Amino acid sequence: MKKKIYLLPLSLLAIFLAFNWSCETEDENDELCEAFDGLPEYCEIPTICCPTDGGDCYYVNPDGENYYCDSDLATDTDPDGCAQAENAYIDDHCDTTAVTKSIRAEMHKDLSQFTRKLMQKAREQSVCYTN
Amino acid sequence: MRLSKSHIIAYTISLVIIVLLAIKLWQHYSPKHLEKVRAKISVAKQQPLDIVFGNESAGLSVYMYASYNCSYCRKFFTEVLPELESFIEQNQIKIIMRLTSKSRDDRLKRALKAAVCVNHYGNFEHLHKLLLHDPKVVYTLDFQNMIDEFSTKDPFVGECIDGEIAAQHLEKNLKEFNQLELKGTPSFVINDIVYQGYREPELFKKIIKRHLSK
């Protein structure tokens, strides 16, 4: 009988632990993803995500593991060190059999030029702009 | 009936666990929007250089202290603001964005000044999109050149950026942010109630509806 009385707190503890464990919310991913447009038709539109905690950016791979940039390889023209990841993405998701070197270079440009496109629009249409 | 020592221990432990469980349940189910924190000061009404999303005449002002460098501020613009369009279109609310930055970086400061000045004298839409997409762009030479171009193209914008007016506006925003004892961005003040941090679209809509129903 003495032992049975401990069943109450034990069962309550089990409920508490189960609730505590099952209701734990996952941390939200603090990152911004952006789909790029303007790529040639034979290349699937990639999405690049950049975690804001300082982690490396990556290209989302819909078919498997993502393609991670490497900030250690960053250069002035490639501030996030994404050149290798871009190459890997292009190899896997663009029809590269018919792609010449120049087209490949064009793809790289398209991937990184989205910001430039936005800046060009801002440059042209922010002040003294009339439709 | 006298309780034995074992009973007392068991009941005490049970009681503690029940209390813990109740706290846990309350924390889990209590909606964040019910957390009411009254603002330490009354925020200044709409200022000429405030960046406003919505009509000036809208009934409810949502003051947003934000920075383009903060990912959840950007998330607000990409995920929450579109969901608030119906309120904005019906002239029920306006979002007053008060750019807040403690950075001493001259390039960032100048970019923020350009943002408030372009918004005031020109068309802010594209600059806003650019800053949302890539806030780090402000550190590039291209961006700084673009600001120079703005100044050359429109003397009013130039005077605003390089004069005192925009700098004072941004300082005022920061002072207000500090006086409100806000801890980070985004923070919102609606009817002198403070909401710190990002909230999902549905929750934000609930907050808005509650204020509109008052």
Chai-1 contact restraints between the chains, C-beta under 6 A:
chainA,res_idxA,chainB,res_idxB,connection_type,confidence,min_distance_angstrom,max_distance_angstrom,comment,restraint_id
A,K2,B,S6,contact,1.0,0.0,6.0,A-B,restraint_1
A,I5,B,S6,contact,1.0,0.0,6.0,A-B,restraint_2
A,I5,B,H7,contact,1.0,0.0,6.0,A-B,restraint_3
A,I5,B,A10,contact,1.0,0.0,6.0,A-B,restraint_4
A,Y6,B,A10,contact,1.0,0.0,6.0,A-B,restraint_5
A,L8,B,A10,contact,1.0,0.0,6.0,A-B,restraint_6
A,L8,B,S14,contact,1.0,0.0,6.0,A-B,restraint_7
A,P9,B,A10,contact,1.0,0.0,6.0,A-B,restraint_8
A,P9,B,I13,contact,1.0,0.0,6.0,A-B,restraint_9
A,P9,B,S14,contact,1.0,0.0,6.0,A-B,restraint_10
A,L12,B,S14,contact,1.0,0.0,6.0,A-B,restraint_11
A,L12,B,I17,contact,1.0,0.0,6.0,A-B,restraint_12
A,L13,B,I17,contact,1.0,0.0,6.0,A-B,restraint_13
A,F16,B,I17,contact,1.0,0.0,6.0,A-B,restraint_14
A,F16,B,L20,contact,1.0,0.0,6.0,A-B,restraint_15
A,F16,B,L21,contact,1.0,0.0,6.0,A-B,restraint_16
A,C23,B,H28,contact,1.0,0.0,6.0,A-B,restraint_17
A,D30,B,S71,contact,1.0,0.0,6.0,A-B,restraint_18
A,L32,B,S71,contact,1.0,0.0,6.0,A-B,restraint_19
A,L32,B,R74,contact,1.0,0.0,6.0,A-B,restraint_20
A,T52,B,S71,contact,1.0,0.0,6.0,A-B,restraint_21
A,T115,B,D134,contact,1.0,0.0,6.0,A-B,restraint_22
A,T115,B,V137,contact,1.0,0.0,6.0,A-B,restraint_23
A,L118,B,K129,contact,1.0,0.0,6.0,A-B,restraint_24
A,L118,B,L130,contact,1.0,0.0,6.0,A-B,restraint_25
A,L118,B,H133,contact,1.0,0.0,6.0,A-B,restraint_26
A,M119,B,L130,contact,1.0,0.0,6.0,A-B,restraint_27
A,K121,B,H126,contact,1.0,0.0,6.0,A-B,restraint_28
A,A122,B,H126,contact,1.0,0.0,6.0,A-B,restraint_29
A,A122,B,L127,contact,1.0,0.0,6.0,A-B,restraint_30
A,A122,B,L130,contact,1.0,0.0,6.0,A-B,restraint_31
A,R123,B,M146,contact,1.0,0.0,6.0,A-B,restraint_32
A,Q125,B,N123,contact,1.0,0.0,6.0,A-B,restraint_33
A,Q125,B,H126,contact,1.0,0.0,6.0,A-B,restraint_34
A,S126,B,V118,contact,1.0,0.0,6.0,A-B,restraint_35
A,S126,B,G122,contact,1.0,0.0,6.0,A-B,restraint_36
A,S126,B,N123,contact,1.0,0.0,6.0,A-B,restraint_37
A,S126,B,H126,contact,1.0,0.0,6.0,A-B,restraint_38
A,S126,B,L127,contact,1.0,0.0,6.0,A-B,restraint_39
A,V127,B,G122,contact,1.0,0.0,6.0,A-B,restraint_40
A,V127,B,F150,contact,1.0,0.0,6.0,A-B,restraint_41
A,V127,B,K153,contact,1.0,0.0,6.0,A-B,restraint_42
A,V127,B,D154,contact,1.0,0.0,6.0,A-B,restraint_43
A,V127,B,V157,contact,1.0,0.0,6.0,A-B,restraint_44
A,C128,B,K153,contact,1.0,0.0,6.0,A-B,restraint_45
A,C128,B,D154,contact,1.0,0.0,6.0,A-B,restraint_46
A,Y129,B,N123,contact,1.0,0.0,6.0,A-B,restraint_47
